[in-house]
Amino acid sequence: MCYGFIMTVLFLCLLTACGSEGDGAGSETIGISMPTQSSERWVNDGDNMVSELEELGYETNLQYGEDVVEDQVSQIENMITEGVDALVIAPIDGEALTNVLDMAQNSDIPVIAYDRLIMNHEHVSYYATFDNFEVGVLQGEYIEDHLGLADGEGPHHIELFAGSPDDNNAYFFWDGAMSVLDSYIESGDLIVGSEQTDFEQAATPQWSGSDAQERMDNILSAHYANEEVDAVYSPFDGISLGVISSLKSVGYGTDNQPLPLITGQDADTSSVQSIIDGEQTQTIFKDTRALADKAVDMVDAVINDKEAEVNDTKTYDNGEKVVPANLLEPVSVDQSNYEEVLMESGYYSEEDLDIE
């Protein structure tokens, strides 16, 4: 009897151990809240995190708010009610999550801010992002270099576009770019024909390409009847493509009237194709695979009551605390290096792009 009982216990223990090994991280569920599927990069971000978390044994709940703040809030509330063990959030509006973060805090659910900082709440454990100020610097330096501004070439006409005012990153991109361009605007080497040089004047709500196109239409008709645009500072690929559509509608993009230099960000396939085709000039590549790695490391750390790796503890003050961050380096991409940076790294394949 004793021997049989012992063997039964051993068998049950082995069975339980086998079950635990299959559960990986213990079947904890991670809620992932992304802003929209309309931008390719957010789809990649979500897919990469799901893949990596599930590889570690976590279950996932991935939701997209489709740029509707109320929908994102509702989705996060549902995740909390369903009992997720941690949240990764890229907010549509970084200042609209106070109440839902109260819920997460009361439920002892840790929160990781992903690429966009969550504002005005202490319950943000970590922030995974790129060096957003450096993104703007790279864009500004690209304009500086390719217009020969440091060599005294000019004056050149430029128009400025900023990101969405409800996204904290937009201010970092703008400040980084203006840290390079402001002195040339003040000296007259860069002329902003519209005279719209403040962030508020240049802002593009929800990063909307159609709004950017409409604004560029108005600028061209009001200020460029007798001048040509030499450069457009755009912080985001979607804005860049809207600007290009506006410019082409009035004759730019021909041998007699080439498109101006146009920056961008995110290296979406549509914009990389535009660069290959000689329309958009430059974009900033932010490797979502690497960013997903950092976010997953942070999730795994908070789930296991450990400290995550960070490299910045001073920059990102959300109004309630300085959120510990891990900043990744962005990379400038144009016709000269897109194959090396995007193709050889495996981020895109030949099937993703039309390369002649």
SEKESE-193473 format. One record per residue (C-alpha): residue number from 0; x, y, z. Coordinates in steps of 0.5 Angstrom, whole numbers, plus 2048, in hexadecimal, padded with zeros to 3 digits. Last residue first. Example, Ala and Ser with C-alpha at 12.3 -4.5 7.8 and 13.67 -1.06 7.14 Angstrom:
BEGIN
<node><pos>1</pos><u>81B</u><v>7FE</v><w>80E</w></node>
<node><pos>0</pos><u>819</u><v>7F7</v><w>810</w></node>
END
This chain:
BEGIN
<node><pos>355</pos><u>81D</u><v>85E</v><w>787</w></node>
<node><pos>354</pos><u>81B</u><v>85E</v><w>78E</w></node>
<node><pos>353</pos><u>813</u><v>85D</v><w>78F</w></node>
<node><pos>352</pos><u>813</u><v>85C</v><w>797</w></node>
<node><pos>351</pos><u>810</u><v>857</v><w>79C</w></node>
<node><pos>350</pos><u>812</u><v>851</v><w>797</w></node>
<node><pos>349</pos><u>81A</u><v>853</v><w>797</w></node>
<node><pos>348</pos><u>819</u><v>852</v><w>79F</w></node>
<node><pos>347</pos><u>819</u><v>857</v><w>7A5</w></node>
<node><pos>346</pos><u>81C</u><v>857</v><w>7AC</w></node>
<node><pos>345</pos><u>820</u><v>852</v><w>7AA</w></node>
<node><pos>344</pos><u>827</u><v>856</v><w>7AC</w></node>
<node><pos>343</pos><u>829</u><v>855</v><w>7A5</w></node>
<node><pos>342</pos><u>823</u><v>858</v><w>7A2</w></node>
<node><pos>341</pos><u>821</u><v>85E</v><w>7A7</w></node>
<node><pos>340</pos><u>828</u><v>861</v><w>7A9</w></node>
<node><pos>339</pos><u>82C</u><v>85F</v><w>7A3</w></node>
<node><pos>338</pos><u>827</u><v>860</v><w>79E</w></node>
<node><pos>337</pos><u>825</u><v>866</v><w>7A0</w></node>
<node><pos>336</pos><u>82C</u><v>869</v><w>7A0</w></node>
<node><pos>335</pos><u>82D</u><v>86E</v><w>79A</w></node>
<node><pos>334</pos><u>825</u><v>86F</v><w>799</w></node>
<node><pos>333</pos><u>824</u><v>872</v><w>7A0</w></node>
<node><pos>332</pos><u>824</u><v>86F</v><w>7A7</w></node>
<node><pos>331</pos><u>826</u><v>873</v><w>7AD</w></node>
<node><pos>330</pos><u>826</u><v>86E</v><w>7B3</w></node>
<node><pos>329</pos><u>823</u><v>86E</v><w>7BA</w></node>
<node><pos>328</pos><u>827</u><v>86C</v><w>7C0</w></node>
<node><pos>327</pos><u>823</u><v>869</v><w>7C6</w></node>
<node><pos>326</pos><u>821</u><v>86C</v><w>7CC</w></node>
<node><pos>325</pos><u>81F</u><v>868</v><w>7D3</w></node>
<node><pos>324</pos><u>81B</u><v>86C</v><w>7D7</w></node>
<node><pos>323</pos><u>81A</u><v>86D</v><w>7DF</w></node>
<node><pos>322</pos><u>814</u><v>872</v><w>7E0</w></node>
<node><pos>321</pos><u>816</u><v>879</v><w>7E3</w></node>
<node><pos>320</pos><u>80F</u><v>879</v><w>7E7</w></node>
<node><pos>319</pos><u>809</u><v>87D</v><w>7E8</w></node>
<node><pos>318</pos><u>809</u><v>882</v><w>7E2</w></node>
<node><pos>317</pos><u>80B</u><v>87D</v><w>7DD</w></node>
<node><pos>316</pos><u>813</u><v>87E</v><w>7DE</w></node>
<node><pos>315</pos><u>817</u><v>87A</v><w>7D8</w></node>
<node><pos>314</pos><u>81E</u><v>87D</v><w>7D8</w></node>
<node><pos>313</pos><u>821</u><v>87B</v><w>7DF</w></node>
<node><pos>312</pos><u>822</u><v>873</v><w>7E0</w></node>
<node><pos>311</pos><u>824</u><v>871</v><w>7D9</w></node>
<node><pos>310</pos><u>828</u><v>86B</v><w>7D8</w></node>
<node><pos>309</pos><u>823</u><v>865</v><w>7DA</w></node>
<node><pos>308</pos><u>824</u><v>85E</v><w>7DC</w></node>
<node><pos>307</pos><u>81E</u><v>85B</v><w>7DF</w></node>
<node><pos>306</pos><u>81D</u><v>85A</v><w>7E7</w></node>
<node><pos>305</pos><u>81A</u><v>854</v><w>7EA</w></node>
<node><pos>304</pos><u>814</u><v>852</v><w>7ED</w></node>
<node><pos>303</pos><u>813</u><v>84C</v><w>7E8</w></node>
<node><pos>302</pos><u>80D</u><v>84F</v><w>7E4</w></node>
<node><pos>301</pos><u>810</u><v>856</v><w>7E4</w></node>
<node><pos>300</pos><u>817</u><v>853</v><w>7E1</w></node>
<node><pos>299</pos><u>813</u><v>84F</v><w>7DC</w></node>
<node><pos>298</pos><u>80F</u><v>855</v><w>7DA</w></node>
<node><pos>297</pos><u>816</u><v>859</v><w>7D9</w></node>
<node><pos>296</pos><u>819</u><v>854</v><w>7D5</w></node>
<node><pos>295</pos><u>813</u><v>854</v><w>7D0</w></node>
<node><pos>294</pos><u>813</u><v>85B</v><w>7CF</w></node>
<node><pos>293</pos><u>81B</u><v>85B</v><w>7CE</w></node>
<node><pos>292</pos><u>81A</u><v>855</v><w>7C9</w></node>
<node><pos>291</pos><u>814</u><v>859</v><w>7C6</w></node>
<node><pos>290</pos><u>818</u><v>85F</v><w>7C5</w></node>
<node><pos>289</pos><u>81E</u><v>85B</v><w>7C1</w></node>
<node><pos>288</pos><u>818</u><v>858</v><w>7BC</w></node>
<node><pos>287</pos><u>815</u><v>85E</v><w>7BB</w></node>
<node><pos>286</pos><u>81C</u><v>861</v><w>7B8</w></node>
<node><pos>285</pos><u>81B</u><v>868</v><w>7B8</w></node>
<node><pos>284</pos><u>81D</u><v>86B</v><w>7B1</w></node>
<node><pos>283</pos><u>81D</u><v>872</v><w>7AF</w></node>
<node><pos>282</pos><u>81B</u><v>874</v><w>7A8</w></node>
<node><pos>281</pos><u>81E</u><v>878</v><w>7A3</w></node>
<node><pos>280</pos><u>81C</u><v>87B</v><w>79C</w></node>
<node><pos>279</pos><u>815</u><v>879</v><w>79A</w></node>
<node><pos>278</pos><u>814</u><v>879</v><w>793</w></node>
<node><pos>277</pos><u>81A</u><v>876</v><w>78F</w></node>
<node><pos>276</pos><u>817</u><v>86F</v><w>78E</w></node>
<node><pos>275</pos><u>81B</u><v>86C</v><w>793</w></node>
<node><pos>274</pos><u>819</u><v>871</v><w>798</w></node>
<node><pos>273</pos><u>812</u><v>870</v><w>797</w></node>
<node><pos>272</pos><u>813</u><v>869</v><w>797</w></node>
<node><pos>271</pos><u>816</u><v>86A</v><w>79E</w></node>
<node><pos>270</pos><u>810</u><v>86E</v><w>7A0</w></node>
<node><pos>269</pos><u>80B</u><v>869</v><w>79E</w></node>
<node><pos>268</pos><u>80F</u><v>864</v><w>7A1</w></node>
<node><pos>267</pos><u>80E</u><v>868</v><w>7A8</w></node>
<node><pos>266</pos><u>815</u><v>86A</v><w>7AA</w></node>
<node><pos>265</pos><u>813</u><v>86D</v><w>7B0</w></node>
<node><pos>264</pos><u>815</u><v>875</v><w>7AF</w></node>
<node><pos>263</pos><u>815</u><v>87A</v><w>7AA</w></node>
<node><pos>262</pos><u>819</u><v>87F</v><w>7A6</w></node>
<node><pos>261</pos><u>817</u><v>883</v><w>7A0</w></node>
<node><pos>260</pos><u>81C</u><v>886</v><w>79B</w></node>
<node><pos>259</pos><u>818</u><v>88A</v><w>796</w></node>
<node><pos>258</pos><u>815</u><v>886</v><w>790</w></node>
<node><pos>257</pos><u>818</u><v>888</v><w>789</w></node>
<node><pos>256</pos><u>814</u><v>88D</v><w>785</w></node>
<node><pos>255</pos><u>817</u><v>88D</v><w>77E</w></node>
<node><pos>254</pos><u>819</u><v>886</v><w>77E</w></node>
<node><pos>253</pos><u>812</u><v>884</v><w>781</w></node>
<node><pos>252</pos><u>810</u><v>883</v><w>789</w></node>
<node><pos>251</pos><u>80D</u><v>88A</v><w>78A</w></node>
<node><pos>250</pos><u>807</u><v>88C</v><w>786</w></node>
<node><pos>249</pos><u>801</u><v>88E</v><w>78A</w></node>
<node><pos>248</pos><u>7FE</u><v>888</v><w>78C</w></node>
<node><pos>247</pos><u>805</u><v>885</v><w>78D</w></node>
<node><pos>246</pos><u>807</u><v>889</v><w>793</w></node>
<node><pos>245</pos><u>800</u><v>888</v><w>797</w></node>
<node><pos>244</pos><u>801</u><v>880</v><w>796</w></node>
<node><pos>243</pos><u>809</u><v>881</v><w>798</w></node>
<node><pos>242</pos><u>806</u><v>884</v><w>79E</w></node>
<node><pos>241</pos><u>801</u><v>87F</v><w>7A0</w></node>
<node><pos>240</pos><u>807</u><v>87A</v><w>79F</w></node>
<node><pos>239</pos><u>80B</u><v>87D</v><w>7A4</w></node>
<node><pos>238</pos><u>806</u><v>87E</v><w>7A9</w></node>
<node><pos>237</pos><u>805</u><v>876</v><w>7A9</w></node>
<node><pos>236</pos><u>80D</u><v>875</v><w>7A9</w></node>
<node><pos>235</pos><u>80D</u><v>879</v><w>7AF</w></node>
<node><pos>234</pos><u>811</u><v>880</v><w>7B2</w></node>
<node><pos>233</pos><u>811</u><v>884</v><w>7AB</w></node>
<node><pos>232</pos><u>816</u><v>889</v><w>7AA</w></node>
<node><pos>231</pos><u>814</u><v>88C</v><w>7A3</w></node>
<node><pos>230</pos><u>81A</u><v>88E</v><w>79E</w></node>
<node><pos>229</pos><u>81B</u><v>892</v><w>798</w></node>
<node><pos>228</pos><u>814</u><v>895</v><w>797</w></node>
<node><pos>227</pos><u>813</u><v>899</v><w>791</w></node>
<node><pos>226</pos><u>812</u><v>8A1</v><w>791</w></node>
<node><pos>225</pos><u>80D</u><v>8A5</v><w>78D</w></node>
<node><pos>224</pos><u>806</u><v>8A2</v><w>78E</w></node>
<node><pos>223</pos><u>809</u><v>89F</v><w>795</w></node>
<node><pos>222</pos><u>806</u><v>8A3</v><w>79B</w></node>
<node><pos>221</pos><u>7FE</u><v>8A2</v><w>79B</w></node>
<node><pos>220</pos><u>7FD</u><v>89C</v><w>796</w></node>
<node><pos>219</pos><u>803</u><v>898</v><w>798</w></node>
<node><pos>218</pos><u>802</u><v>899</v><w>79F</w></node>
<node><pos>217</pos><u>7FA</u><v>897</v><w>79F</w></node>
<node><pos>216</pos><u>7FC</u><v>891</v><w>79B</w></node>
<node><pos>215</pos><u>801</u><v>88F</v><w>7A0</w></node>
<node><pos>214</pos><u>7FC</u><v>890</v><w>7A5</w></node>
<node><pos>213</pos><u>7F7</u><v>88B</v><w>7A2</w></node>
<node><pos>212</pos><u>7FC</u><v>886</v><w>7A0</w></node>
<node><pos>211</pos><u>7FE</u><v>886</v><w>7A8</w></node>
<node><pos>210</pos><u>7F7</u><v>885</v><w>7AA</w></node>
<node><pos>209</pos><u>7F7</u><v>87F</v><w>7A5</w></node>
<node><pos>208</pos><u>7FD</u><v>87C</v><w>7A8</w></node>
<node><pos>207</pos><u>7FA</u><v>87D</v><w>7AF</w></node>
<node><pos>206</pos><u>800</u><v>87C</v><w>7B4</w></node>
<node><pos>205</pos><u>7FA</u><v>87C</v><w>7B9</w></node>
<node><pos>204</pos><u>7F9</u><v>884</v><w>7B9</w></node>
<node><pos>203</pos><u>7FF</u><v>887</v><w>7B5</w></node>
<node><pos>202</pos><u>803</u><v>88C</v><w>7B8</w></node>
<node><pos>201</pos><u>806</u><v>892</v><w>7B4</w></node>
<node><pos>200</pos><u>803</u><v>898</v><w>7B7</w></node>
<node><pos>199</pos><u>803</u><v>895</v><w>7BE</w></node>
<node><pos>198</pos><u>80B</u><v>893</v><w>7BD</w></node>
<node><pos>197</pos><u>80C</u><v>89A</v><w>7BB</w></node>
<node><pos>196</pos><u>810</u><v>89C</v><w>7B5</w></node>
<node><pos>195</pos><u>80A</u><v>89E</v><w>7B0</w></node>
<node><pos>194</pos><u>80D</u><v>8A3</v><w>7AC</w></node>
<node><pos>193</pos><u>809</u><v>8A1</v><w>7A6</w></node>
<node><pos>192</pos><u>80F</u><v>8A2</v><w>7A2</w></node>
<node><pos>191</pos><u>814</u><v>89F</v><w>7A7</w></node>
<node><pos>190</pos><u>81B</u><v>8A1</v><w>7A5</w></node>
<node><pos>189</pos><u>821</u><v>89D</v><w>7A6</w></node>
<node><pos>188</pos><u>828</u><v>8A1</v><w>7A5</w></node>
<node><pos>187</pos><u>824</u><v>8A7</v><w>7A9</w></node>
<node><pos>186</pos><u>828</u><v>8A7</v><w>7AF</w></node>
<node><pos>185</pos><u>823</u><v>8A6</v><w>7B4</w></node>
<node><pos>184</pos><u>820</u><v>8A0</v><w>7AF</w></node>
<node><pos>183</pos><u>827</u><v>89D</v><w>7AF</w></node>
<node><pos>182</pos><u>828</u><v>89D</v><w>7B6</w></node>
<node><pos>181</pos><u>822</u><v>89A</v><w>7B7</w></node>
<node><pos>180</pos><u>823</u><v>894</v><w>7B3</w></node>
<node><pos>179</pos><u>828</u><v>890</v><w>7B7</w></node>
<node><pos>178</pos><u>824</u><v>890</v><w>7BE</w></node>
<node><pos>177</pos><u>81E</u><v>891</v><w>7BA</w></node>
<node><pos>176</pos><u>81E</u><v>88A</v><w>7B8</w></node>
<node><pos>175</pos><u>820</u><v>887</v><w>7BF</w></node>
<node><pos>174</pos><u>81A</u><v>88C</v><w>7C2</w></node>
<node><pos>173</pos><u>815</u><v>889</v><w>7BD</w></node>
<node><pos>172</pos><u>817</u><v>882</v><w>7BE</w></node>
<node><pos>171</pos><u>816</u><v>883</v><w>7C6</w></node>
<node><pos>170</pos><u>810</u><v>887</v><w>7C5</w></node>
<node><pos>169</pos><u>80C</u><v>881</v><w>7C1</w></node>
<node><pos>168</pos><u>80F</u><v>87C</v><w>7C6</w></node>
<node><pos>167</pos><u>80A</u><v>87F</v><w>7CB</w></node>
<node><pos>166</pos><u>804</u><v>87D</v><w>7C6</w></node>
<node><pos>165</pos><u>7FE</u><v>881</v><w>7C7</w></node>
<node><pos>164</pos><u>800</u><v>887</v><w>7C3</w></node>
<node><pos>163</pos><u>801</u><v>882</v><w>7BD</w></node>
<node><pos>162</pos><u>807</u><v>883</v><w>7B9</w></node>
<node><pos>161</pos><u>80B</u><v>889</v><w>7B6</w></node>
<node><pos>160</pos><u>80B</u><v>88C</v><w>7AF</w></node>
<node><pos>159</pos><u>810</u><v>891</v><w>7AD</w></node>
<node><pos>158</pos><u>811</u><v>894</v><w>7A6</w></node>
<node><pos>157</pos><u>817</u><v>896</v><w>7A3</w></node>
<node><pos>156</pos><u>81A</u><v>89B</v><w>79E</w></node>
<node><pos>155</pos><u>821</u><v>89B</v><w>79D</w></node>
<node><pos>154</pos><u>826</u><v>8A1</v><w>79D</w></node>
<node><pos>153</pos><u>82B</u><v>89E</v><w>79C</w></node>
<node><pos>152</pos><u>832</u><v>89B</v><w>79C</w></node>
<node><pos>151</pos><u>836</u><v>89D</v><w>7A2</w></node>
<node><pos>150</pos><u>83A</u><v>897</v><w>7A3</w></node>
<node><pos>149</pos><u>836</u><v>895</v><w>7A9</w></node>
<node><pos>148</pos><u>830</u><v>895</v><w>7A5</w></node>
<node><pos>147</pos><u>832</u><v>891</v><w>79F</w></node>
<node><pos>146</pos><u>82B</u><v>88F</v><w>79E</w></node>
<node><pos>145</pos><u>82C</u><v>887</v><w>79F</w></node>
<node><pos>144</pos><u>830</u><v>888</v><w>7A5</w></node>
<node><pos>143</pos><u>82B</u><v>88D</v><w>7A9</w></node>
<node><pos>142</pos><u>825</u><v>889</v><w>7A7</w></node>
<node><pos>141</pos><u>828</u><v>882</v><w>7A9</w></node>
<node><pos>140</pos><u>82A</u><v>886</v><w>7AF</w></node>
<node><pos>139</pos><u>823</u><v>888</v><w>7B1</w></node>
<node><pos>138</pos><u>821</u><v>881</v><w>7B0</w></node>
<node><pos>137</pos><u>826</u><v>87E</v><w>7B4</w></node>
<node><pos>136</pos><u>825</u><v>883</v><w>7BA</w></node>
<node><pos>135</pos><u>81E</u><v>881</v><w>7BA</w></node>
<node><pos>134</pos><u>81F</u><v>87A</v><w>7BB</w></node>
<node><pos>133</pos><u>824</u><v>87C</v><w>7C0</w></node>
<node><pos>132</pos><u>81F</u><v>87F</v><w>7C4</w></node>
<node><pos>131</pos><u>81B</u><v>879</v><w>7C4</w></node>
<node><pos>130</pos><u>820</u><v>874</v><w>7C6</w></node>
<node><pos>129</pos><u>81C</u><v>86E</v><w>7C5</w></node>
<node><pos>128</pos><u>817</u><v>86B</v><w>7CA</w></node>
<node><pos>127</pos><u>816</u><v>866</v><w>7CF</w></node>
<node><pos>126</pos><u>813</u><v>86A</v><w>7D6</w></node>
<node><pos>125</pos><u>813</u><v>867</v><w>7DC</w></node>
<node><pos>124</pos><u>80E</u><v>866</v><w>7E3</w></node>
<node><pos>123</pos><u>809</u><v>86B</v><w>7E1</w></node>
<node><pos>122</pos><u>804</u><v>86C</v><w>7E7</w></node>
<node><pos>121</pos><u>806</u><v>873</v><w>7E9</w></node>
<node><pos>120</pos><u>801</u><v>876</v><w>7E4</w></node>
<node><pos>119</pos><u>801</u><v>87D</v><w>7E0</w></node>
<node><pos>118</pos><u>804</u><v>87A</v><w>7D9</w></node>
<node><pos>117</pos><u>804</u><v>873</v><w>7D6</w></node>
<node><pos>116</pos><u>80A</u><v>874</v><w>7D1</w></node>
<node><pos>115</pos><u>80A</u><v>871</v><w>7CA</w></node>
<node><pos>114</pos><u>80F</u><v>86C</v><w>7C8</w></node>
<node><pos>113</pos><u>80C</u><v>867</v><w>7CD</w></node>
<node><pos>112</pos><u>80A</u><v>869</v><w>7D4</w></node>
<node><pos>111</pos><u>80A</u><v>863</v><w>7D8</w></node>
<node><pos>110</pos><u>805</u><v>862</v><w>7DE</w></node>
<node><pos>109</pos><u>805</u><v>85D</v><w>7E4</w></node>
<node><pos>108</pos><u>7FE</u><v>85B</v><w>7E6</w></node>
<node><pos>107</pos><u>7FD</u><v>85B</v><w>7EE</w></node>
<node><pos>106</pos><u>7F5</u><v>85C</v><w>7ED</w></node>
<node><pos>105</pos><u>7F5</u><v>862</v><w>7F0</w></node>
<node><pos>104</pos><u>7FB</u><v>865</v><w>7EB</w></node>
<node><pos>103</pos><u>7F7</u><v>862</v><w>7E5</w></node>
<node><pos>102</pos><u>7F1</u><v>866</v><w>7E7</w></node>
<node><pos>101</pos><u>7F5</u><v>86C</v><w>7E8</w></node>
<node><pos>100</pos><u>7F8</u><v>86B</v><w>7E2</w></node>
<node><pos>99</pos><u>7F1</u><v>86B</v><w>7DF</w></node>
<node><pos>98</pos><u>7EF</u><v>871</v><w>7E2</w></node>
<node><pos>97</pos><u>7F6</u><v>875</v><w>7E0</w></node>
<node><pos>96</pos><u>7F6</u><v>872</v><w>7D9</w></node>
<node><pos>95</pos><u>7F4</u><v>879</v><w>7D4</w></node>
<node><pos>94</pos><u>7FB</u><v>87C</v><w>7D5</w></node>
<node><pos>93</pos><u>7FF</u><v>878</v><w>7D0</w></node>
<node><pos>92</pos><u>7FA</u><v>878</v><w>7CB</w></node>
<node><pos>91</pos><u>7FA</u><v>872</v><w>7C6</w></node>
<node><pos>90</pos><u>7FE</u><v>86F</v><w>7CB</w></node>
<node><pos>89</pos><u>803</u><v>869</v><w>7CA</w></node>
<node><pos>88</pos><u>801</u><v>865</v><w>7D0</w></node>
<node><pos>87</pos><u>804</u><v>85E</v><w>7D2</w></node>
<node><pos>86</pos><u>800</u><v>85C</v><w>7D8</w></node>
<node><pos>85</pos><u>802</u><v>856</v><w>7DD</w></node>
<node><pos>84</pos><u>7FE</u><v>850</v><w>7E1</w></node>
<node><pos>83</pos><u>7F8</u><v>851</v><w>7DD</w></node>
<node><pos>82</pos><u>7F2</u><v>850</v><w>7E1</w></node>
<node><pos>81</pos><u>7EC</u><v>850</v><w>7DD</w></node>
<node><pos>80</pos><u>7EA</u><v>857</v><w>7E0</w></node>
<node><pos>79</pos><u>7F0</u><v>85A</v><w>7DE</w></node>
<node><pos>78</pos><u>7F0</u><v>857</v><w>7D7</w></node>
<node><pos>77</pos><u>7E9</u><v>85A</v><w>7D7</w></node>
<node><pos>76</pos><u>7EB</u><v>861</v><w>7D9</w></node>
<node><pos>75</pos><u>7F1</u><v>861</v><w>7D4</w></node>
<node><pos>74</pos><u>7EC</u><v>860</v><w>7CF</w></node>
<node><pos>73</pos><u>7E8</u><v>865</v><w>7D1</w></node>
<node><pos>72</pos><u>7ED</u><v>86A</v><w>7D2</w></node>
<node><pos>71</pos><u>7EF</u><v>868</v><w>7CB</w></node>
<node><pos>70</pos><u>7E8</u><v>869</v><w>7C8</w></node>
<node><pos>69</pos><u>7E8</u><v>870</v><w>7CB</w></node>
<node><pos>68</pos><u>7EE</u><v>873</v><w>7C8</w></node>
<node><pos>67</pos><u>7EC</u><v>871</v><w>7C1</w></node>
<node><pos>66</pos><u>7F3</u><v>870</v><w>7BD</w></node>
<node><pos>65</pos><u>7F1</u><v>869</v><w>7BB</w></node>
<node><pos>64</pos><u>7F1</u><v>867</v><w>7C2</w></node>
<node><pos>63</pos><u>7F5</u><v>860</v><w>7C0</w></node>
<node><pos>62</pos><u>7F5</u><v>85A</v><w>7C5</w></node>
<node><pos>61</pos><u>7F9</u><v>855</v><w>7C7</w></node>
<node><pos>60</pos><u>7F8</u><v>850</v><w>7CC</w></node>
<node><pos>59</pos><u>7FE</u><v>84B</v><w>7CE</w></node>
<node><pos>58</pos><u>7FF</u><v>845</v><w>7D1</w></node>
<node><pos>57</pos><u>806</u><v>844</v><w>7D4</w></node>
<node><pos>56</pos><u>80B</u><v>83E</v><w>7D3</w></node>
<node><pos>55</pos><u>811</u><v>841</v><w>7D1</w></node>
<node><pos>54</pos><u>810</u><v>840</v><w>7C9</w></node>
<node><pos>53</pos><u>809</u><v>843</v><w>7CB</w></node>
<node><pos>52</pos><u>80C</u><v>84A</v><w>7CD</w></node>
<node><pos>51</pos><u>811</u><v>84A</v><w>7C7</w></node>
<node><pos>50</pos><u>80B</u><v>849</v><w>7C2</w></node>
<node><pos>49</pos><u>806</u><v>84D</v><w>7C5</w></node>
<node><pos>48</pos><u>80C</u><v>853</v><w>7C5</w></node>
<node><pos>47</pos><u>80E</u><v>852</v><w>7BE</w></node>
<node><pos>46</pos><u>806</u><v>852</v><w>7BC</w></node>
<node><pos>45</pos><u>805</u><v>858</v><w>7BF</w></node>
<node><pos>44</pos><u>80B</u><v>85C</v><w>7BD</w></node>
<node><pos>43</pos><u>80A</u><v>85A</v><w>7B6</w></node>
<node><pos>42</pos><u>803</u><v>85C</v><w>7B6</w></node>
<node><pos>41</pos><u>805</u><v>863</v><w>7B9</w></node>
<node><pos>40</pos><u>80A</u><v>864</v><w>7B4</w></node>
<node><pos>39</pos><u>805</u><v>863</v><w>7AE</w></node>
<node><pos>38</pos><u>801</u><v>869</v><w>7B0</w></node>
<node><pos>37</pos><u>7F9</u><v>868</v><w>7AF</w></node>
<node><pos>36</pos><u>7F9</u><v>862</v><w>7B4</w></node>
<node><pos>35</pos><u>7F9</u><v>868</v><w>7BA</w></node>
<node><pos>34</pos><u>7FB</u><v>86A</v><w>7C1</w></node>
<node><pos>33</pos><u>7FD</u><v>863</v><w>7C4</w></node>
<node><pos>32</pos><u>7FB</u><v>860</v><w>7CB</w></node>
<node><pos>31</pos><u>7FE</u><v>859</v><w>7CD</w></node>
<node><pos>30</pos><u>7FC</u><v>856</v><w>7D3</w></node>
<node><pos>29</pos><u>800</u><v>850</v><w>7D5</w></node>
<node><pos>28</pos><u>7FD</u><v>84A</v><w>7D8</w></node>
<node><pos>27</pos><u>801</u><v>846</v><w>7DD</w></node>
<node><pos>26</pos><u>801</u><v>83E</v><w>7DB</w></node>
<node><pos>25</pos><u>807</u><v>83C</v><w>7E0</w></node>
<node><pos>24</pos><u>80C</u><v>83F</v><w>7DC</w></node>
<node><pos>23</pos><u>80D</u><v>839</v><w>7D8</w></node>
<node><pos>22</pos><u>806</u><v>835</v><w>7D8</w></node>
<node><pos>21</pos><u>809</u><v>82F</v><w>7D5</w></node>
<node><pos>20</pos><u>80E</u><v>82E</v><w>7DB</w></node>
<node><pos>19</pos><u>809</u><v>82F</v><w>7E0</w></node>
<node><pos>18</pos><u>805</u><v>829</v><w>7DD</w></node>
<node><pos>17</pos><u>80B</u><v>824</v><w>7DD</w></node>
<node><pos>16</pos><u>80C</u><v>826</v><w>7E4</w></node>
<node><pos>15</pos><u>805</u><v>825</v><w>7E6</w></node>
<node><pos>14</pos><u>805</u><v>81E</v><w>7E3</w></node>
<node><pos>13</pos><u>80C</u><v>81C</v><w>7E6</w></node>
<node><pos>12</pos><u>809</u><v>81E</v><w>7ED</w></node>
<node><pos>11</pos><u>803</u><v>81A</v><w>7EB</w></node>
<node><pos>10</pos><u>807</u><v>814</v><w>7EA</w></node>
<node><pos>9</pos><u>80B</u><v>815</v><w>7F0</w></node>
<node><pos>8</pos><u>805</u><v>815</v><w>7F4</w></node>
<node><pos>7</pos><u>802</u><v>80F</v><w>7F1</w></node>
<node><pos>6</pos><u>809</u><v>80B</v><w>7F2</w></node>
<node><pos>5</pos><u>809</u><v>80D</v><w>7F9</w></node>
<node><pos>4</pos><u>802</u><v>80B</v><w>7FA</w></node>
<node><pos>3</pos><u>803</u><v>804</v><w>7F7</w></node>
<node><pos>2</pos><u>80A</u><v>803</v><w>7FC</w></node>
<node><pos>1</pos><u>806</u><v>805</v><w>802</w></node>
<node><pos>0</pos><u>800</u><v>800</v><w>800</w></node>
END
